[in-house]
Amino acid sequence: MSTDSTATVTFVITGLERVSGAGRLVALATVEIDLEGVVVLVQGVQVIRHRGRIAMQAPRFRNPKTGAWIPAVILPNELGVAIAEELHHMLTRQPGRIALPDVIATPIAELIEDSLAVE
């Protein structure tokens, strides 16, 4: 595929589990992403409280050499925002809903910056 062509990408949230007592973590989700017929299942998508908002964060792993938390999946911003908005809608439709003012998908540069910060 050339760089100037487009692809159809759809997603379905196949699982959403609320989490309590885990700091900023609000819920964990499973998202099925369809890239023109190639389906990728992303498990462990984190819904977190981030600076007074609800944010979607891709699953992360700890780099064994540096100890830094690194995103395991890097999504295009448009897809990340769409998934974050759908997760927010799903959480607000469920009992015990979360009502925070904005929904964001944290940009990858900020995630990397946060990962390098001491936790």
MDAnalysis code that builds the backbone (N, CA, C; Angstrom):
import MDAnalysis as mda
import numpy as np

u = mda.Universe.empty(357, n_residues=119, atom_resindex=np.repeat(np.arange(119), 3), trajectory=True)
u.add_TopologyAttr("name", ["N", "CA", "C"] * 119)
u.add_TopologyAttr("resid", np.arange(1, 120))
u.add_TopologyAttr("resname", ["MET", "SER", "THR", "ASP", "SER", "THR", "ALA", "THR", "VAL", "THR", "PHE", "VAL", "ILE", "THR", "GLY", "LEU", "GLU", "ARG", "VAL", "SER", "GLY", "ALA", "GLY", "ARG", "LEU", "VAL", "ALA", "LEU", "ALA", "THR", "VAL", "GLU", "ILE", "ASP", "LEU", "GLU", "GLY", "VAL", "VAL", "VAL", "LEU", "VAL", "GLN", "GLY", "VAL", "GLN", "VAL", "ILE", "ARG", "HIS", "ARG", "GLY", "ARG", "ILE", "ALA", "MET", "GLN", "ALA", "PRO", "ARG", "PHE", "ARG", "ASN", "PRO", "LYS", "THR", "GLY", "ALA", "TRP", "ILE", "PRO", "ALA", "VAL", "ILE", "LEU", "PRO", "ASN", "GLU", "LEU", "GLY", "VAL", "ALA", "ILE", "ALA", "GLU", "GLU", "LEU", "HIS", "HIS", "MET", "LEU", "THR", "ARG", "GLN", "PRO", "GLY", "ARG", "ILE", "ALA", "LEU", "PRO", "ASP", "VAL", "ILE", "ALA", "THR", "PRO", "ILE", "ALA", "GLU", "LEU", "ILE", "GLU", "ASP", "SER", "LEU", "ALA", "VAL", "GLU"])
u.atoms.positions = np.array([
    [0.846, -1.161, 0.000],
    [0.000, 0.000, 0.000],
    [0.897, 1.231, 0.000],
    [0.617, 2.201, -0.872],
    [1.427, 3.422, -0.919],
    [1.033, 4.358, 0.211],
    [1.880, 5.332, 0.473],
    [1.657, 6.230, 1.606],
    [0.479, 7.167, 1.404],
    [0.032, 7.385, 0.151],
    [-1.077, 8.307, -0.080],
    [-2.430, 7.595, -0.184],
    [-2.482, 6.274, -0.009],
    [-3.757, 5.570, -0.046],
    [-4.343, 5.493, 1.362],
    [-5.601, 5.117, 1.432],
    [-6.272, 5.017, 2.729],
    [-6.699, 3.580, 2.970],
    [-6.970, 3.274, 4.206],
    [-7.427, 1.940, 4.588],
    [-8.631, 2.083, 5.500],
    [-9.529, 1.118, 5.431],
    [-10.688, 1.099, 6.313],
    [-10.306, 0.388, 7.599],
    [-10.509, 1.085, 8.717],
    [-10.197, 0.527, 10.024],
    [-11.440, 0.647, 10.887],
    [-11.860, -0.473, 11.476],
    [-12.989, -0.452, 12.402],
    [-12.544, -1.116, 13.699],
    [-13.273, -0.839, 14.760],
    [-12.952, -1.470, 16.031],
    [-14.227, -1.800, 16.780],
    [-14.124, -2.806, 17.643],
    [-15.214, -3.209, 18.511],
    [-14.611, -3.441, 19.892],
    [-15.231, -2.855, 20.903],
    [-14.798, -3.109, 22.268],
    [-15.489, -4.391, 22.706],
    [-14.705, -5.450, 22.868],
    [-15.277, -6.758, 23.163],
    [-15.329, -7.056, 24.657],
    [-14.647, -6.250, 25.458],
    [-14.683, -6.450, 26.898],
    [-14.335, -5.165, 27.624],
    [-15.018, -4.929, 28.744],
    [-14.748, -3.750, 29.569],
    [-15.024, -4.134, 31.014],
    [-13.977, -4.097, 31.829],
    [-14.104, -4.481, 33.229],
    [-13.640, -3.339, 34.121],
    [-14.557, -2.895, 34.986],
    [-14.197, -1.842, 35.947],
    [-13.214, -2.396, 36.963],
    [-12.324, -1.523, 37.438],
    [-11.323, -1.898, 38.429],
    [-11.402, -0.884, 39.560],
    [-11.408, -1.369, 40.795],
    [-11.408, -0.440, 41.931],
    [-10.195, -0.727, 42.808],
    [-9.741, 0.303, 43.495],
    [-8.614, 0.151, 44.403],
    [-7.275, -0.019, 43.720],
    [-7.155, 0.465, 42.476],
    [-5.901, 0.320, 41.733],
    [-5.355, 1.681, 41.301],
    [-5.411, 2.649, 42.203],
    [-4.872, 3.972, 41.892],
    [-5.650, 4.661, 40.793],
    [-4.942, 5.115, 39.771],
    [-5.573, 5.855, 38.669],
    [-6.348, 4.957, 37.705],
    [-6.125, 3.647, 37.776],
    [-6.775, 2.708, 36.865],
    [-8.264, 2.609, 37.176],
    [-9.095, 2.862, 36.177],
    [-10.548, 2.833, 36.318],
    [-11.126, 1.541, 35.749],
    [-10.585, 1.101, 34.605],
    [-11.110, -0.089, 33.931],
    [-10.056, -0.656, 32.986],
    [-10.263, -1.912, 32.602],
    [-9.448, -2.564, 31.585],
    [-10.366, -2.995, 30.446],
    [-9.890, -2.813, 29.232],
    [-10.717, -3.132, 28.070],
    [-9.970, -4.049, 27.111],
    [-10.761, -4.736, 26.307],
    [-10.247, -5.525, 25.196],
    [-10.867, -4.946, 23.931],
    [-10.020, -4.654, 22.944],
    [-10.479, -4.011, 21.715],
    [-10.051, -4.852, 20.521],
    [-11.014, -5.115, 19.644],
    [-10.740, -5.832, 18.403],
    [-10.650, -4.790, 17.292],
    [-9.493, -4.700, 16.648],
    [-9.285, -3.716, 15.581],
    [-9.197, -4.468, 14.259],
    [-10.029, -4.058, 13.297],
    [-10.077, -4.684, 11.975],
    [-9.429, -3.741, 10.969],
    [-8.279, -4.157, 10.428],
    [-7.542, -3.374, 9.436],
    [-7.761, -4.012, 8.073],
    [-8.839, -3.625, 7.424],
    [-9.214, -4.174, 6.116],
    [-9.154, -5.695, 6.085],
    [-9.794, -6.326, 7.070],
    [-9.883, -7.778, 7.104],
    [-8.859, -8.461, 7.992],
    [-7.829, -7.749, 8.409],
    [-6.844, -8.309, 9.332],
    [-7.244, -7.852, 10.730],
    [-7.635, -8.809, 11.566],
    [-8.150, -8.477, 12.892],
    [-7.034, -8.634, 13.926],
    [-6.874, -7.583, 14.735],
    [-5.890, -7.589, 15.815],
    [-6.655, -7.417, 17.125],
    [-6.414, -8.301, 18.075],
    [-7.056, -8.208, 19.382],
    [-6.064, -7.561, 20.346],
    [-6.454, -6.436, 20.935],
    [-5.600, -5.719, 21.880],
    [-6.225, -5.865, 23.266],
    [-5.536, -6.575, 24.145],
    [-6.022, -6.799, 25.502],
    [-5.245, -5.912, 26.463],
    [-5.896, -5.538, 27.553],
    [-5.210, -4.746, 28.572],
    [-5.179, -3.263, 28.290],
    [-6.108, -2.767, 27.467],
    [-6.209, -1.330, 27.240],
    [-6.651, -0.716, 28.563],
    [-5.906, 0.262, 29.035],
    [-6.169, 0.844, 30.344],
    [-7.013, 2.105, 30.219],
    [-8.026, 2.205, 31.054],
    [-8.803, 3.430, 31.182],
    [-8.359, 4.014, 32.518],
    [-7.735, 5.191, 32.464],
    [-7.156, 5.776, 33.671],
    [-7.669, 7.195, 33.894],
    [-7.559, 7.640, 35.135],
    [-7.789, 9.050, 35.448],
    [-6.475, 9.751, 35.188],
    [-6.510, 10.778, 34.366],
    [-5.285, 11.481, 33.993],
    [-5.562, 12.977, 33.972],
    [-5.031, 13.687, 34.960],
    [-5.181, 15.140, 35.047],
    [-6.647, 15.575, 34.989],
    [-7.483, 14.937, 35.791],
    [-8.892, 15.306, 35.877],
    [-9.744, 14.820, 34.728],
    [-9.229, 13.932, 33.902],
    [-9.971, 13.402, 32.761],
    [-9.872, 11.887, 32.765],
    [-10.655, 11.300, 31.890],
    [-10.532, 9.860, 31.651],
    [-9.673, 9.721, 30.395],
    [-8.654, 8.888, 30.468],
    [-7.760, 8.688, 29.326],
    [-7.670, 7.209, 29.001],
    [-7.491, 6.928, 27.733],
    [-7.261, 5.572, 27.280],
    [-5.764, 5.441, 27.070],
    [-5.200, 4.343, 27.573],
    [-3.768, 4.122, 27.441],
    [-3.550, 2.709, 26.928],
    [-2.733, 2.579, 25.904],
    [-2.441, 1.263, 25.349],
    [-1.754, 0.394, 26.396],
    [-1.844, -0.928, 26.254],
    [-1.132, -1.810, 27.183],
    [0.357, -1.462, 27.176],
    [1.005, -1.657, 28.319],
    [2.425, -1.327, 28.428],
    [3.204, -2.514, 28.970],
    [4.517, -2.465, 28.743],
    [5.402, -3.465, 29.315],
    [6.645, -2.747, 29.836],
    [7.303, -3.385, 30.768],
    [8.503, -2.787, 31.352],
    [9.734, -3.246, 30.569],
    [10.522, -2.277, 30.089],
    [11.755, -2.578, 29.384],
    [12.715, -3.235, 30.372],
    [13.197, -4.448, 30.069],
    [14.038, -5.151, 31.034],
    [15.401, -4.488, 31.269],
    [15.865, -3.691, 30.328],
    [17.169, -3.037, 30.489],
    [17.062, -1.728, 31.257],
    [16.027, -0.925, 30.937],
    [15.925, 0.407, 31.547],
    [14.909, 0.467, 32.679],
    [13.965, -0.478, 32.706],
    [12.914, -0.453, 33.720],
    [11.782, 0.503, 33.375],
    [11.881, 1.192, 32.234],
    [10.841, 2.153, 31.826],
    [9.628, 1.412, 31.277],
    [8.429, 1.955, 31.564],
    [7.191, 1.416, 31.005],
    [7.039, 1.950, 29.590],
    [6.806, 1.054, 28.626],
    [6.731, 1.419, 27.215],
    [5.412, 0.908, 26.648],
    [4.719, 1.721, 25.822],
    [3.478, 1.245, 25.197],
    [3.746, 0.020, 24.316],
    [2.917, -1.013, 24.472],
    [3.061, -2.229, 23.675],
    [2.448, -2.066, 22.288],
    [1.521, -1.128, 22.152],
    [0.841, -0.868, 20.886],
    [0.791, 0.642, 20.698],
    [1.141, 1.100, 19.512],
    [1.061, 2.527, 19.219],
    [0.002, 2.715, 18.141],
    [-1.089, 3.371, 18.508],
    [-2.208, 3.586, 17.590],
    [-2.139, 4.978, 16.989],
    [-2.620, 5.141, 15.749],
    [-2.756, 6.492, 15.207],
    [-3.684, 7.308, 16.110],
    [-3.410, 8.585, 16.234],
    [-4.169, 9.432, 17.155],
    [-5.676, 9.366, 16.904],
    [-6.112, 9.394, 15.644],
    [-7.539, 9.376, 15.335],
    [-8.202, 8.109, 15.861],
    [-7.522, 6.980, 15.727],
    [-8.074, 5.716, 16.208],
    [-8.081, 5.694, 17.732],
    [-7.022, 6.169, 18.353],
    [-6.956, 6.223, 19.809],
    [-8.054, 7.078, 20.406],
    [-8.319, 8.223, 19.794],
    [-9.381, 9.118, 20.275],
    [-10.744, 8.459, 20.104],
    [-10.976, 7.814, 18.968],
    [-12.261, 7.148, 18.732],
    [-12.496, 6.030, 19.753],
    [-11.465, 5.252, 20.035],
    [-11.592, 4.184, 21.025],
    [-11.842, 4.779, 22.408],
    [-11.112, 5.838, 22.762],
    [-11.286, 6.493, 24.061],
    [-12.705, 7.023, 24.219],
    [-13.250, 7.626, 23.171],
    [-14.618, 8.160, 23.239],
    [-15.626, 7.033, 23.439],
    [-15.441, 5.926, 22.726],
    [-16.373, 4.798, 22.878],
    [-16.273, 4.194, 24.274],
    [-15.059, 4.060, 24.801],
    [-14.895, 3.556, 26.163],
    [-15.595, 4.458, 27.162],
    [-15.474, 5.763, 26.986],
    [-16.126, 6.717, 27.884],
    [-17.640, 6.550, 27.821],
    [-18.182, 6.423, 26.611],
    [-19.635, 6.238, 26.462],
    [-20.090, 4.941, 27.133],
    [-19.303, 3.895, 26.975],
    [-19.674, 2.621, 27.599],
    [-19.651, 2.734, 29.122],
    [-18.659, 3.408, 29.663],
    [-18.562, 3.559, 31.118],
    [-19.693, 4.418, 31.668],
    [-20.103, 5.432, 30.938],
    [-21.172, 6.309, 31.432],
    [-22.542, 5.653, 31.308],
    [-22.672, 4.620, 30.460],
    [-23.952, 3.914, 30.323],
    [-24.098, 2.804, 31.352],
    [-23.012, 2.422, 32.030],
    [-23.063, 1.336, 33.002],
    [-23.339, 1.876, 34.394],
    [-23.929, 1.066, 35.272],
    [-24.138, 1.494, 36.659],
    [-22.810, 1.876, 37.309],
    [-22.859, 2.846, 38.213],
    [-21.645, 3.327, 38.861],
    [-20.800, 4.136, 37.911],
    [-21.455, 4.842, 37.018],
    [-20.764, 5.515, 35.929],
    [-19.761, 6.570, 36.395],
    [-18.893, 6.924, 35.498],
    [-17.856, 7.914, 35.749],
    [-18.230, 9.166, 34.973],
    [-18.274, 10.287, 35.635],
    [-18.631, 11.535, 34.950],
    [-17.479, 12.521, 35.096],
    [-16.553, 12.478, 34.187],
    [-15.463, 13.441, 34.150],
    [-15.625, 14.276, 32.887],
    [-15.111, 15.501, 32.880],
    [-15.428, 16.438, 31.809],
    [-14.945, 16.069, 30.415],
    [-13.783, 15.513, 30.270],
    [-13.225, 15.274, 28.948],
    [-12.677, 13.872, 28.835],
    [-12.600, 13.400, 27.611],
    [-11.995, 12.117, 27.318],
    [-10.811, 12.382, 26.412],
    [-9.679, 11.754, 26.704],
    [-8.504, 11.938, 25.853],
    [-7.846, 10.599, 25.594],
    [-7.163, 10.510, 24.502],
    [-6.233, 9.415, 24.260],
    [-4.871, 10.081, 24.362],
    [-4.076, 9.661, 25.299],
    [-2.812, 10.331, 25.559],
    [-1.879, 10.183, 24.362],
    [-1.354, 11.302, 23.847],
    [-0.403, 11.218, 22.725],
    [0.818, 10.391, 23.116],
    [1.380, 9.688, 22.134],
    [2.476, 8.769, 22.409],
    [3.668, 9.478, 23.042],
    [3.974, 10.698, 22.632],
    [5.119, 11.418, 23.204],
    [4.928, 11.616, 24.702],
    [3.709, 11.929, 25.112],
    [3.423, 12.131, 26.532],
    [3.489, 10.811, 27.292],
    [3.035, 9.726, 26.669],
    [3.113, 8.414, 27.318],
    [4.559, 8.022, 27.556],
    [5.397, 8.265, 26.573],
    [6.816, 7.922, 26.717],
    [7.441, 8.787, 27.799],
    [7.101, 10.072, 27.799],
    [7.605, 10.985, 28.830],
    [7.182, 10.513, 30.217],
    [5.883, 10.170, 30.370],
    [5.382, 9.677, 31.648],
    [6.063, 8.358, 32.030],
    [6.348, 7.508, 31.043],
    [6.981, 6.223, 31.311],
    [8.386, 6.400, 31.871],
    [9.059, 7.442, 31.437],
    [10.422, 7.670, 31.883],
    [10.482, 8.325, 33.249],
    [9.362, 8.914, 33.692],
    [9.303, 9.555, 35.000],
    [9.319, 8.472, 36.082],
    [9.869, 8.807, 37.196],
    [9.923, 7.864, 38.321],
    [8.527, 7.699, 38.882],
    [8.096, 6.445, 39.031],
    [6.757, 6.172, 39.566],
    [6.826, 5.871, 41.022],
])
